Structures are given as structure tokens and as C-alpha cells.
Amino acid sequence: MLKIKTEAEIEILRQNNLLVSKTLAEIGKLIRPGVTTLELDKRAEEFIRDHKAIPGFKGYHGFPNTLCTSVNSQVVHGIPSDYQLKDGDIISVDCGVIKNGYFGDSAFTFEVGEVDEKVRKLLKVTRESLWKGVDQAVAGHRLGDIGHAVQFHSEQHGYSVVREMVGHGLGSELHEPPEVPNYGRRGRGPKLPEGLVICIEPMINMGVKEIVQESDGWTIRTKDKMPSAHFEFAVAVRKGEADVLSTFDYIDEVLKNKSN
């Protein structure tokens, strides 16, 4: 059953997702060689609680932390640790909040120091593929249109799309129907109704599409240990054009200031 949101619910979800966007920007300020993923996690939790919200991932099905921090070949669900980021790493930071009974959820893959040009291109194409998917989140389109747009753009550049991990509906629960795959066929799947809120989150691999789970029971890694990138927006389905509830503007501003 798809849960259609009222305008009031969409506005709460917008505020929550903007808080996630600001939290990710706050984390972006700290990302550099030598910082641990646990330090990033601690700052995220402080920032979220300072804004009168609750970390959305902490305790979710037993997940121990505020952030999912997935480095290099880790695709998603990496657990923050004493791992010190190194020059040339990439790190996907996935963050969720709960406020006023609703969730926010977004992810961004950051570069650490000087990153190899081939890896930077993977990040660029993955971010572009997110926008290709967003463009299809329009009332009357079908779920397969989103997945097809992400898949077509990514595969066109020689990358592969993770199949097992997907986007999802978002609301009073972190994961609501429908599942939102990053692959698919145009014109297939359920019709997208106006007022549906979904998270579109391409997980794109430089090498093969296959993944494995690490022994911690959470972390998902690429089978060939090649890098993977991950970007995520929450989006409300509207007539004519999708309504993006998240933003990367705060992050881009922080990264621009760091590079100056």
C-alpha cells in the first residue's frame, strides 16, 4: 500500500530532509585525512540533537550508530569505527533523522584529499544519475522509469548498478513501500501517484555489480573490491516536475570553501 502524503506531511519531511542536508554539510567540514569515521559520527549525533531531532539510524534494527560511513569499496551500511580516512579515499555518508514523527534520509559521497581522476569520474556520474532518476519522479510516470534513467546513464559510462540494495518510500517509517530500484525498464512497474515521497539512491560500482556482506552483519562491499559511489535524495512526486526535499547546496558550499 503506497502512503500518499498531505501537503502538511510533505513540509515536515522537507524540513527533516533539509536538516539531514545540513548535517551532511557539517560532516563535510571535518572530512580530511587522519579523521576517524567515529569522529564524524559523534559530530553528526551532536548536530542532530542540537536541532531537537533524533538520529534516525541509531538503534534501527540494531544499527549501532548515527551515520553509515562506507569507505572506498564499501557500498552502504558501513559502521563508524577508529578507521582514519586516508588521502585518496572516498566515503559515502548516509544520514537519517526523526523529528515530529517523520524521517529524513540522504547520502553523499565525499572525496578525501586528492582522489584519483577515475574515481572522481565515478562520483560525478553517480551524482548525475541521481538527477536523471529525479527527473522521472513525476505523477503518471512508472517506477521503472526512475530505475531505467539511473541505469542507462551509469552503464553508458561503463559502470555497474547494484541490484540488491534499493531506494524506498519515506514517511513516518524509514522504509515504506515502494522499493525504488536503480535499474529497470521504461514504462514498467506501478504508476507514481502525486504526493508519494520516495528516496532515490543510486549505488554505482566501478567494477562488477555483485556485492558481499562483511562479517559485521551490516557493511556491504563490492565483490571485486573496486570503488562504489552512493548519493541519495528524498523526493515528493508531483505533476510536471519532481519536488526535491533534500539539497546538496549546503555541502557544495562547504566543499567550495574548503578548496579555496
CORLIN-V721656 format. One record per pair of residues at least 12 apart in sequence whose ideal C-beta (glycine too) atoms are under 10 Angstrom apart, sorted by the first residue. I is the first residue (numbers start at 1). J is the second residue. D is the distance in Angstrom with one decimal. If there is no record, write none. Layout:
i;j;d
I;J;D
I;J;D
This chain:
i;j;d
1;176;9.2
1;177;6.5
1;178;9.8
2;169;7.0
2;176;8.1
2;177;5.8
2;178;6.4
2;190;7.4
2;191;9.7
2;192;8.9
2;193;6.4
2;195;9.2
2;196;5.7
2;197;10.0
2;198;9.5
2;237;9.8
3;169;6.6
3;170;9.4
3;171;5.4
3;172;8.0
3;173;8.6
3;176;5.7
3;177;7.5
3;195;8.9
3;196;7.7
3;197;8.2
4;171;9.6
4;193;5.9
4;194;7.6
4;195;4.1
4;196;6.1
4;197;8.9
4;237;9.1
5;102;9.0
5;169;9.6
5;170;9.1
5;171;6.3
5;172;9.6
5;194;9.7
5;195;5.1
5;196;7.3
5;197;5.3
5;236;7.0
5;237;9.5
6;195;7.4
7;195;8.3
7;236;9.5
9;100;9.6
9;101;9.3
9;102;6.9
9;171;7.0
9;172;8.4
9;195;8.5
9;197;8.0
9;236;9.5
10;102;9.7
10;171;9.7
10;195;7.2
10;197;6.6
10;234;10.0
10;236;5.1
10;238;9.4
10;243;7.4
10;245;7.4
11;102;10.0
11;236;9.8
11;245;9.3
12;99;7.6
12;100;5.1
12;101;7.7
12;102;4.9
12;103;9.9
12;104;9.4
12;171;9.5
12;172;9.7
13;99;9.8
13;100;9.5
13;102;5.4
13;103;7.7
13;104;7.0
13;105;9.6
13;170;6.7
13;171;7.1
13;172;9.7
13;197;5.6
13;234;6.5
13;236;7.3
13;245;5.6
13;246;9.8
14;102;9.9
14;104;8.8
14;197;9.5
14;234;8.4
14;236;7.9
14;243;8.2
14;244;9.3
14;245;4.5
14;246;8.8
14;247;9.9
15;51;9.9
15;53;9.5
15;97;9.8
15;99;7.3
15;100;7.9
15;102;8.9
15;104;8.0
15;245;8.8
16;51;9.9
16;53;7.2
16;56;8.6
16;96;8.9
16;97;5.6
16;98;7.7
16;99;5.2
16;100;7.5
16;101;9.8
16;102;5.7
16;103;6.4
16;104;3.3
16;105;8.5
16;106;9.8
16;170;9.1
16;234;8.3
16;245;8.2
16;246;9.6
17;96;9.7
17;97;8.4
17;102;9.5
17;103;8.7
17;104;4.2
17;105;7.2
17;106;6.1
17;170;8.3
17;197;9.2
17;199;9.2
17;233;8.0
17;234;4.5
17;235;9.3
17;236;9.8
17;244;8.8
17;245;4.2
17;246;4.5
17;247;8.1
18;104;7.7
18;106;9.4
18;234;9.8
18;245;7.6
18;246;7.3
18;247;6.7
18;249;9.9
18;250;8.4
19;47;8.8
19;48;7.2
19;51;5.6
19;52;9.4
19;53;5.9
19;95;9.3
19;97;5.4
19;99;6.9
19;104;5.8
19;106;9.7
20;44;9.6
20;48;8.5
20;53;9.1
20;56;8.2
20;94;9.4
20;95;5.1
20;96;6.8
20;97;5.6
20;103;9.0
20;104;4.1
20;105;6.5
20;106;4.5
20;107;9.0
20;108;9.8
20;232;9.3
20;234;8.1
20;245;9.4
20;246;6.7
20;247;9.7
21;95;9.0
21;104;8.3
21;106;6.0
21;108;8.7
21;233;9.2
21;234;9.6
21;245;9.1
21;246;5.3
21;247;4.9
21;248;7.1
21;249;7.6
21;250;5.3
21;251;7.1
22;47;7.6
22;48;9.5
22;51;7.8
22;97;10.0
22;247;9.1
22;250;5.4
22;251;9.1
22;254;10.0
23;43;8.8
23;44;5.5
23;45;9.3
23;46;9.8
23;47;5.2
23;48;5.9
23;51;8.2
23;53;9.0
23;55;9.3
23;66;8.8
23;67;8.7
23;93;9.0
23;95;5.3
23;96;9.5
23;97;7.2
23;104;8.8
23;106;8.7
23;250;9.2
24;44;8.3
24;47;9.8
24;67;9.1
24;93;6.0
24;94;9.0
24;95;5.8
24;106;6.4
24;107;7.8
24;108;5.1
24;110;8.7
24;232;10.0
24;246;9.0
24;247;9.8
24;248;8.1
24;250;7.4
24;251;5.5
24;254;9.0
25;47;9.6
25;108;8.9
25;247;9.4
25;248;8.7
25;249;8.6
25;250;3.6
25;251;4.7
25;252;8.6
25;253;7.1
25;254;4.8
25;255;8.7
26;40;9.4
26;43;6.4
26;44;7.2
26;46;9.0
26;47;4.9
26;48;9.4
26;50;9.9
26;95;9.8
26;250;8.5
26;251;9.5
26;254;8.0
27;39;9.7
27;40;5.2
27;41;8.9
27;43;6.5
27;44;5.8
27;47;8.3
27;67;7.4
27;69;9.1
27;91;9.3
27;93;5.5
27;95;7.6
27;108;8.5
27;110;7.8
27;251;8.7
27;254;9.0
28;40;9.6
28;93;8.3
28;108;7.6
28;110;6.1
28;248;9.9
28;250;8.2
28;251;5.1
28;252;9.0
28;253;9.1
28;254;4.3
28;255;5.9
28;257;9.6
28;258;7.6
29;43;8.7
29;251;9.7
29;254;5.5
29;255;9.3
29;257;8.5
29;258;7.3
30;42;9.9
30;43;6.0
30;44;9.5
30;85;9.6
30;110;9.9
30;254;9.8
31;85;6.7
31;89;9.2
31;91;6.8
31;93;8.1
31;110;4.9
31;111;8.2
31;112;6.0
31;113;9.2
31;254;9.3
31;255;9.0
31;258;8.5
32;85;7.0
32;87;8.9
32;110;9.9
32;112;6.8
32;113;6.9
32;258;8.3
33;84;7.6
33;85;5.8
33;86;5.7
33;87;4.6
33;88;8.6
33;89;7.9
33;112;6.0
33;113;5.0
33;114;9.5
34;84;5.5
34;85;6.9
34;86;8.4
34;87;9.1
34;112;9.5
34;113;9.7
35;83;9.8
35;84;6.9
35;85;5.5
35;91;9.9
35;112;8.6
36;69;9.4
36;80;7.8
36;81;7.1
36;82;5.3
36;83;6.2
36;84;5.4
36;85;7.5
37;65;8.9
37;67;7.6
37;68;9.7
37;69;4.0
37;70;9.2
37;71;7.2
37;78;7.4
37;79;8.2
37;80;4.3
37;81;5.7
37;82;8.1
37;83;5.4
37;84;8.5
37;85;7.2
37;91;7.2
37;93;8.8
38;65;8.1
38;67;9.5
38;69;8.6
38;79;9.3
38;80;4.6
38;81;5.9
38;82;6.0
38;83;8.1
38;84;9.9
39;80;8.4
39;82;9.2
39;84;9.3
39;85;9.5
40;65;9.8
40;66;9.1
40;67;6.2
40;69;6.3
40;80;6.6
40;85;8.6
40;91;8.2
40;93;6.9
40;95;9.9
40;110;9.6
41;55;9.2
41;57;9.9
41;58;9.2
41;64;9.4
41;65;5.0
41;66;5.2
41;67;4.8
41;68;9.4
41;69;6.8
41;79;9.0
41;80;3.7
41;81;9.0
41;93;9.3
41;95;9.7
42;65;9.3
42;66;8.1
42;67;9.5
42;80;8.3
43;66;9.1
43;67;9.3
44;57;9.7
44;58;9.8
44;65;8.7
44;66;4.8
44;67;5.1
44;69;9.5
44;80;8.9
44;93;8.1
44;95;6.1
44;97;9.5
45;58;7.3
45;65;8.1
45;66;4.2
45;67;8.3
46;66;9.2
47;66;9.3
47;95;9.6
47;97;9.7
48;66;6.8
48;67;9.9
48;95;8.0
48;96;9.1
48;97;5.4
48;98;9.1
48;99;8.8
48;104;9.5
49;66;9.3
49;97;9.7
51;97;8.0
51;99;7.8
52;99;6.9
52;100;9.4
53;96;9.8
53;97;4.4
53;98;6.4
53;99;4.0
53;100;8.7
53;103;10.0
53;104;8.0
54;66;9.6
54;96;9.5
54;97;6.7
54;98;4.5
54;99;7.1
54;103;9.9
55;67;8.3
55;95;8.1
55;96;7.0
55;97;6.6
55;98;7.7
56;95;7.7
56;96;2.8
56;97;4.9
56;98;4.9
56;99;9.0
56;102;9.7
56;103;5.2
56;104;6.8
56;105;6.7
56;174;6.0
57;77;9.3
57;94;7.6
57;95;7.4
57;96;4.8
57;97;9.0
57;98;9.7
57;103;9.7
57;105;8.7
57;174;7.9
58;96;8.8
58;98;9.8
60;96;7.7
60;98;9.7
60;103;9.8
60;174;6.4
60;175;9.2
61;174;9.5
61;175;9.8
61;218;9.3
62;217;8.7
62;218;8.9
63;77;7.7
63;79;7.8
63;96;9.8
63;217;9.9
63;218;6.7
64;79;6.3
64;80;8.2
64;216;9.6
64;218;8.6
65;78;9.5
65;79;6.1
65;80;4.8
65;81;9.2
65;218;9.7
66;80;7.8
66;95;7.2
66;96;8.4
66;97;9.1
67;79;9.2
67;80;5.9
67;91;9.8
67;92;9.8
67;93;5.7
67;94;6.7
67;95;5.5
67;96;8.9
67;107;9.6
68;80;8.2
68;92;7.4
68;93;7.4
68;94;4.0
68;95;7.8
68;96;8.8
68;107;7.7
68;218;8.1
68;219;8.7
68;220;9.7
68;230;9.1
69;81;8.0
69;83;8.2
69;85;9.2
69;91;5.9
69;92;7.5
69;93;5.9
69;94;8.0
69;95;9.8
69;110;9.9
69;219;9.6
70;90;9.1
70;91;6.8
70;92;4.3
70;93;8.1
70;94;7.4
70;107;8.9
70;109;8.4
70;203;9.3
70;218;9.9
70;219;7.0
70;220;7.6
70;221;8.4
70;228;7.5
70;229;9.8
70;230;6.8
71;83;6.7
71;85;7.3
71;86;8.8
71;89;5.6
71;90;7.2
71;91;5.0
71;92;7.9
71;112;8.6
71;219;9.5
71;221;9.8
71;227;9.5
71;228;9.9
72;86;9.2
72;88;9.0
72;89;5.9
72;90;6.1
72;91;7.9
72;92;9.5
72;112;9.6
72;119;8.6
72;221;8.9
72;222;9.0
72;225;8.2
72;226;8.8
72;227;5.5
72;228;7.9
73;90;9.7
73;205;8.6
73;206;8.9
73;207;8.8
73;211;9.7
73;212;9.9
73;220;9.8
73;221;5.2
73;222;4.7
73;223;9.2
73;224;8.0
73;225;4.5
73;226;6.1
73;227;5.9
73;228;6.2
74;90;9.7
74;91;8.6
74;92;7.4
74;211;9.8
74;214;7.9
74;218;9.9
74;219;5.5
74;220;6.9
74;221;5.2
74;222;8.1
74;225;9.7
74;227;9.3
74;228;7.1
74;230;9.3
75;92;7.6
75;162;6.0
75;164;9.4
75;165;6.6
75;203;5.2
75;204;9.2
75;205;7.3
75;211;5.8
75;212;9.6
75;219;8.4
75;220;4.5
75;221;6.4
75;222;6.2
75;227;9.6
75;228;4.4
75;229;8.9
75;230;6.6
76;92;6.7
76;94;6.4
76;107;8.0
76;162;8.4
76;165;5.8
76;201;8.4
76;203;6.2
76;211;9.0
76;218;9.0
76;219;8.1
76;220;5.1
76;221;9.5
76;228;8.3
76;230;6.0
76;232;9.5
77;92;9.7
77;94;7.8
77;165;8.4
77;213;8.6
77;214;9.1
77;216;9.0
77;217;9.3
77;218;4.5
77;219;5.6
77;220;5.4
77;221;9.8
78;91;8.3
78;92;7.5
78;93;9.3
78;94;8.6
78;214;8.6
78;216;8.9
78;218;7.5
78;219;4.9
78;220;8.2
78;221;8.7
79;214;9.1
79;216;5.9
79;217;9.3
79;218;5.6
79;219;6.4
80;93;9.7
81;216;9.4
81;219;10.0
85;110;9.0
85;112;4.7
85;113;8.2
86;112;6.7
86;113;7.7
87;111;10.0
87;112;6.4
87;113;3.5
87;114;6.0
87;115;8.5
88;111;8.6
88;112;6.8
88;113;6.1
88;114;6.2
88;115;5.6
88;116;6.4
88;119;7.9
89;110;8.8
89;111;8.0
89;112;4.1
89;113;7.6
89;115;7.6
89;119;9.3
89;227;9.4
90;109;5.6
90;110;6.8
90;111;5.9
90;112;6.8
90;115;6.2
90;116;9.3
90;119;6.0
90;120;8.6
90;122;8.2
90;123;6.6
90;227;6.2
90;228;8.6
90;229;6.9
90;230;9.6
91;108;9.3
91;109;6.9
91;110;5.3
91;111;8.5
91;112;6.3
91;230;9.8
92;107;5.9
92;108;7.4
92;109;4.5
92;110;7.9
92;123;9.7
92;126;9.7
92;201;9.8
92;203;8.4
92;228;7.6
92;229;6.9
92;230;4.0
92;231;8.2
92;232;9.0
93;106;9.3
93;107;6.5
93;108;5.9
93;109;7.7
93;110;6.4
93;230;9.0
93;251;9.6
94;106;7.7
94;107;3.9
94;108;8.4
94;109;9.6
94;201;8.2
94;230;7.0
94;231;9.8
94;232;6.7
95;107;7.1
95;108;8.7
95;232;9.3
96;170;9.3
96;174;6.2
96;199;9.7
98;172;9.2
98;174;8.4
100;172;9.8
101;171;9.3
101;172;5.7
102;170;8.1
102;171;6.2
102;172;5.7
102;173;9.1
102;174;9.9
102;197;9.2
103;170;5.7
103;171;7.0
103;172;7.4
103;173;7.1
103;174;5.0
103;175;9.0
103;176;9.1
103;197;9.7
103;199;9.3
103;234;8.6
104;170;8.0
104;174;9.6
104;199;9.7
104;234;6.7
104;245;8.0
104;246;7.8
105;167;9.5
105;168;8.4
105;170;5.8
105;174;6.5
105;175;9.1
105;199;5.3
105;201;8.4
105;232;6.7
105;233;9.2
105;234;5.9
105;245;9.8
105;246;8.3
106;199;7.8
106;201;8.5
106;231;8.5
106;232;5.1
106;233;6.2
106;234;6.4
106;245;8.8
106;246;4.4
106;247;8.7
106;248;8.5
106;251;9.6
107;130;9.6
107;199;8.9
107;201;6.1
107;202;9.7
107;203;9.2
107;229;9.9
107;230;5.3
107;231;6.1
107;232;3.8
107;233;8.8
107;246;9.3
108;123;9.6
108;127;8.6
108;229;9.8
108;230;8.2
108;231;6.1
108;232;7.8
108;233;9.8
108;246;9.5
108;248;6.4
108;251;5.6
108;252;9.6
108;255;9.7
109;122;8.7
109;123;5.4
109;126;7.0
109;127;8.0
109;203;9.9
109;204;9.6
109;227;9.4
109;228;8.6
109;229;4.7
109;230;5.5
109;231;6.2
109;232;9.8
110;123;8.8
110;251;8.1
110;254;9.9
110;255;7.9
111;123;7.0
111;255;8.4
115;227;9.5
116;227;8.8
118;206;7.4
118;227;8.6
119;206;7.3
119;226;9.6
119;227;5.4
119;229;8.3
120;229;9.8
121;157;7.5
121;158;9.6
121;159;9.2
121;206;9.1
121;229;9.8
122;154;9.3
122;157;8.4
122;158;9.6
122;159;6.4
122;204;6.8
122;205;8.3
122;206;5.2
122;226;9.2
122;227;6.1
122;228;8.0
122;229;5.1
123;204;9.1
123;227;8.9
123;229;4.9
123;230;9.5
123;231;8.2
124;157;9.1
124;229;8.9
125;153;6.9
125;154;6.2
125;156;8.5
125;157;4.7
125;158;9.0
125;159;6.3
125;202;9.2
125;204;7.0
125;206;9.9
125;229;8.0
126;150;9.0
126;153;9.1
126;154;7.0
126;157;9.4
126;159;7.6
126;161;9.9
126;182;9.8
126;201;9.9
126;202;5.3
126;203;8.1
126;204;4.3
126;205;9.5
126;206;9.9
126;228;8.7
126;229;3.9
126;230;7.1
126;231;5.6
127;202;8.3
127;204;9.6
127;229;7.8
127;230;10.0
127;231;5.0
127;248;7.9
128;150;9.6
128;153;6.1
128;154;8.7
128;157;8.8
128;202;9.2
128;231;9.3
129;149;7.5
129;150;4.6
129;151;8.0
129;152;8.5
129;153;4.3
129;154;4.9
129;155;9.5
129;156;9.4
129;157;8.8
129;159;8.6
129;161;8.6
129;182;7.7
129;200;9.4
129;202;4.7
129;204;6.4
129;229;9.3
129;231;8.1
130;149;9.7
130;150;7.3
130;153;9.3
130;167;9.9
130;182;9.3
130;200;6.2
130;201;7.5
130;202;5.3
130;204;9.4
130;229;9.9
130;230;9.4
130;231;4.6
130;232;7.4
130;233;6.2
130;235;9.7
130;244;9.8
130;246;10.0
130;248;9.3
131;149;9.0
131;150;9.5
131;153;8.9
131;200;9.3
131;202;9.8
131;231;9.1
131;233;8.6
131;242;9.8
131;244;9.1
132;146;8.6
132;148;9.1
132;149;4.1
132;150;6.0
132;151;9.3
132;152;7.5
132;153;4.7
132;154;8.8
132;200;9.5
132;202;8.8
133;145;8.7
133;146;4.6
133;147;7.5
133;148;9.0
133;149;5.2
133;150;4.4
133;151;9.2
133;153;8.6
133;167;8.2
133;180;8.1
133;182;7.3
133;198;9.6
133;200;4.5
133;201;8.8
133;202;6.7
133;231;9.9
133;233;8.6
133;235;8.5
133;242;9.1
134;146;8.2
134;149;8.7
134;150;9.5
134;198;9.9
134;200;6.0
134;233;6.2
134;235;5.7
134;241;9.4
134;242;5.1
134;243;9.7
134;244;6.1
134;246;9.8
135;149;6.6
135;241;8.3
135;242;6.9
136;148;7.8
136;149;4.9
136;150;8.7
136;186;8.9
136;192;8.4
136;200;8.9
136;235;9.9
136;237;9.8
136;242;7.9
137;149;9.6
137;180;8.9
137;192;6.5
137;196;8.4
137;197;9.7
137;198;6.7
137;200;6.7
137;233;9.2
137;235;4.8
137;236;8.1
137;237;5.3
137;238;8.2
137;241;8.9
137;242;3.9
137;243;8.5
137;244;8.7
138;192;6.8
138;194;9.0
138;235;10.0
138;237;6.7
138;238;6.9
138;239;7.0
138;240;6.5
138;241;6.5
138;242;6.0
138;243;9.9
139;191;8.2
139;192;6.0
139;193;6.4
139;194;4.1
139;195;8.4
139;196;8.4
139;237;5.5
139;238;6.3
139;239;4.7
139;240;7.9
139;241;9.8
139;242;9.4
140;191;6.4
140;192;6.9
140;193;8.7
140;194;8.5
140;237;9.2
140;239;7.6
140;240;9.6
141;186;9.2
141;187;8.9
141;189;9.5
141;191;7.5
141;192;5.2
141;237;8.2
141;242;9.5
142;184;8.6
142;185;9.1
142;186;7.7
142;187;5.8
142;188;6.0
142;189;4.8
142;190;6.7
142;191;5.7
142;192;6.7
143;167;9.9
143;178;6.1
143;179;8.5
143;180;6.7
143;181;7.8
143;184;6.9
143;188;7.5
143;189;3.3
143;190;5.4
143;191;8.1
143;192;6.6
143;196;9.9
143;198;8.9
144;181;8.3
144;183;9.0
144;184;3.8
144;185;4.9
144;186;6.0
144;187;6.3
144;188;3.5
144;189;4.1
144;190;9.0
145;184;7.7
145;185;8.9
145;186;5.5
145;187;7.0
145;188;8.3
145;189;8.0
145;191;10.0
145;192;8.1
146;167;8.1
146;180;6.2
146;181;8.1
146;182;8.2
146;183;9.9
146;184;7.2
146;186;9.8
146;189;8.6
146;192;8.1
146;198;8.1
146;200;6.2
146;235;9.2
146;237;9.9
146;242;9.6
147;161;8.4
147;166;8.6
147;167;9.0
147;179;9.9
147;180;7.3
147;181;4.5
147;182;5.7
147;183;4.9
147;184;2.9
147;185;8.0
147;186;9.1
147;188;8.7
147;189;7.8
147;200;9.3
147;202;9.6
148;181;9.6
148;182;9.6
148;183;7.5
148;184;5.0
148;185;5.9
148;186;4.7
148;187;8.6
148;188;8.3
148;189;9.7
149;182;9.3
149;184;8.9
149;186;8.3
149;200;9.5
149;202;9.9
150;167;9.2
150;180;9.4
150;181;8.5
150;182;4.4
150;183;7.1
150;184;8.4
150;200;7.5
150;201;9.3
150;202;5.0
150;203;9.6
150;204;8.1
151;163;10.0
151;181;8.6
151;182;6.3
151;183;4.1
151;184;6.8
151;185;9.3
151;202;8.9
151;204;9.4
152;183;9.2
152;184;9.9
152;186;8.9
153;202;8.8
153;204;9.2
154;182;7.7
154;183;8.8
154;202;6.8
154;203;9.8
154;204;4.8
154;205;9.0
154;209;10.0
154;229;9.6
155;183;8.8
155;204;9.3
155;209;9.7
157;204;9.0
158;206;8.6
158;207;10.0
159;202;9.6
159;204;4.9
159;205;6.3
159;206;6.2
159;207;8.6
159;209;9.0
159;226;9.8
159;228;9.4
159;229;8.6
160;183;9.6
160;203;10.0
160;204;7.2
160;205;4.8
160;206;8.1
160;207;6.9
160;208;5.9
160;209;3.7
160;210;8.5
160;222;9.0
160;224;9.8
160;226;9.3
160;228;9.4
161;181;8.5
161;182;5.0
161;183;4.8
161;184;9.7
161;202;7.4
161;203;7.5
161;204;6.1
161;205;7.6
161;209;5.9
162;181;9.5
162;182;6.9
162;183;8.7
162;202;8.6
162;203;4.2
162;204;7.4
162;205;6.4
162;209;5.9
162;210;8.6
162;211;5.8
162;220;8.0
162;222;8.3
162;228;7.4
162;230;8.9
163;181;7.3
163;182;8.2
163;183;6.4
163;203;9.5
163;209;6.2
163;210;8.6
163;211;8.4
164;181;9.6
164;203;9.3
164;209;9.2
164;210;9.0
164;211;6.2
164;213;9.6
164;220;8.0
165;179;9.9
165;181;9.2
165;182;8.4
165;201;8.2
165;203;5.4
165;211;7.3
165;220;6.4
165;230;8.9
166;178;9.2
166;179;4.6
166;180;5.7
166;181;4.7
166;182;6.8
166;183;9.1
166;199;9.4
166;200;9.8
166;201;8.0
166;203;8.7
167;179;7.2
167;180;3.2
167;181;7.5
167;182;7.1
167;198;6.1
167;199;4.7
167;200;4.9
167;201;4.6
167;202;8.4
167;203;9.3
167;232;7.3
167;233;9.2
167;234;9.5
167;235;9.3
168;180;6.0
168;198;6.9
168;199;5.5
168;200;9.5
168;201;8.3
169;196;6.9
169;197;6.6
169;198;5.4
169;199;7.7
169;234;9.9
170;196;9.5
170;197;5.0
170;198;6.5
170;199;5.2
170;234;5.4
170;235;9.0
170;236;9.5
170;245;8.6
171;196;9.5
171;197;6.1
171;198;9.8
171;234;9.9
174;199;9.1
175;199;8.7
176;196;9.3
176;197;8.2
176;198;8.6
176;199;9.5
177;190;9.2
177;196;9.4
177;198;9.6
178;190;6.3
178;192;8.9
178;196;8.1
178;198;7.3
179;198;9.5
180;192;10.0
180;198;5.2
180;199;6.8
180;200;5.9
180;201;7.7
180;235;9.4
182;200;8.0
182;201;7.5
182;202;4.9
182;203;6.5
182;204;7.6
183;202;9.8
183;209;8.8
191;237;9.9
192;237;4.8
192;238;9.8
192;242;9.4
193;237;6.6
194;236;8.5
194;237;5.8
194;238;6.0
194;239;5.8
194;240;9.9
194;243;9.8
195;236;7.0
195;237;6.7
195;238;8.2
195;243;9.9
196;235;9.0
196;236;7.4
196;237;4.4
196;238;9.6
197;234;6.3
197;235;7.0
197;236;5.0
197;237;7.5
197;243;9.0
197;245;7.1
198;233;9.2
198;234;7.4
198;235;5.8
198;236;8.3
198;237;7.1
198;242;9.4
199;232;5.7
199;233;7.1
199;234;5.2
199;235;7.5
199;245;9.5
199;246;8.7
200;231;8.9
200;232;6.9
200;233;5.7
200;234;8.3
200;235;5.9
200;242;8.9
200;244;9.4
200;246;9.8
201;230;6.5
201;231;6.9
201;232;3.5
201;233;7.7
201;234;9.5
202;229;7.8
202;230;7.1
202;231;6.1
202;232;8.0
202;233;9.9
203;220;8.4
203;222;9.6
203;228;6.3
203;229;7.6
203;230;4.9
203;231;8.9
203;232;9.0
204;227;9.6
204;228;6.8
204;229;5.3
204;230;7.7
204;231;8.8
205;222;5.1
205;223;8.9
205;224;8.1
205;226;6.2
205;227;7.5
205;228;4.8
205;229;8.2
206;222;7.9
206;224;8.8
206;226;4.4
206;227;4.8
206;228;7.1
206;229;8.2
207;222;6.2
207;223;8.1
207;224;4.3
207;225;8.0
207;226;3.3
207;227;8.1
207;228;8.7
208;222;7.0
208;223;5.8
208;224;5.0
208;226;7.4
209;222;8.5
209;223;8.5
209;224;9.8
209;228;9.9
210;222;7.4
210;223;3.9
210;224;7.6
211;223;6.1
211;224;9.9
211;228;8.3
212;224;9.8
212;225;9.4
231;246;9.8
231;248;8.0
232;246;7.5
233;245;7.4
233;246;4.4
233;247;8.3
233;248;8.2
234;246;5.0
